[in-house]
Amino acid sequence: MIRSAFFSIGMFVVLCGGTFLMVDRVIFNEGYDQPAQVPVLSEYMTANANQQYELAPPEWMPFSLLALGSVTMLYSIALPRKQV
């Protein structure tokens, strides 16, 4: 069970990295009343003229997400099998 959980988390991170590799910015359709409260992404999120959140990931983010997800997936494959 733990093997598949780590593999799926790694796959999710790899897919996020691949998505950020193809886009320059992400605009969220949901309007806002107050600034974003996400501490990790708050540096990269801004508000545009239509009162929407805009995420502009830096150039290093896709590559680091791809690397982190790949290492996590390789770790899940290398975990020892459950002893019966």
C-alpha positions, 0 to 999 in steps of 0.5 A, spaced: 500 500 500 505 504 501 509 503 495 503 505 490 501 511 495 509 513 494 508 512 486 502 516 485 504 522 489 511 521 485 506 521 478 502 527 480 508 531 482 511 529 475 505 531 471 505 538 475 512 539 473 510 537 465 504 542 465 508 547 468 514 546 463 508 547 457 505 554 460 508 561 462 502 562 467 496 559 470 490 564 471 484 561 476 477 563 474 475 564 481 475 571 483 478 573 490 476 577 496 482 577 499 489 575 497 492 568 497 493 565 503 498 559 500 504 560 503 508 556 498 506 559 492 504 566 495 511 569 492 509 567 485 501 569 485 499 575 483 492 579 482 490 581 475 485 587 473 479 582 473 480 580 480 483 573 478 489 569 481 495 569 476 500 564 478 507 565 474 512 559 476 519 561 475 523 557 470 526 552 475 520 550 478 518 545 472 525 541 472 525 541 480 518 538 480 520 533 474 526 531 478 523 530 485 517 526 482 522 522 478 526 520 485 520 519 489 517 514 483 524 510 483 524 510 491 517 507 491 520 501 486 526 500 490 522 499 497 522 492 499 516 487 498 512 486 504 514 479 507 509 474 508 
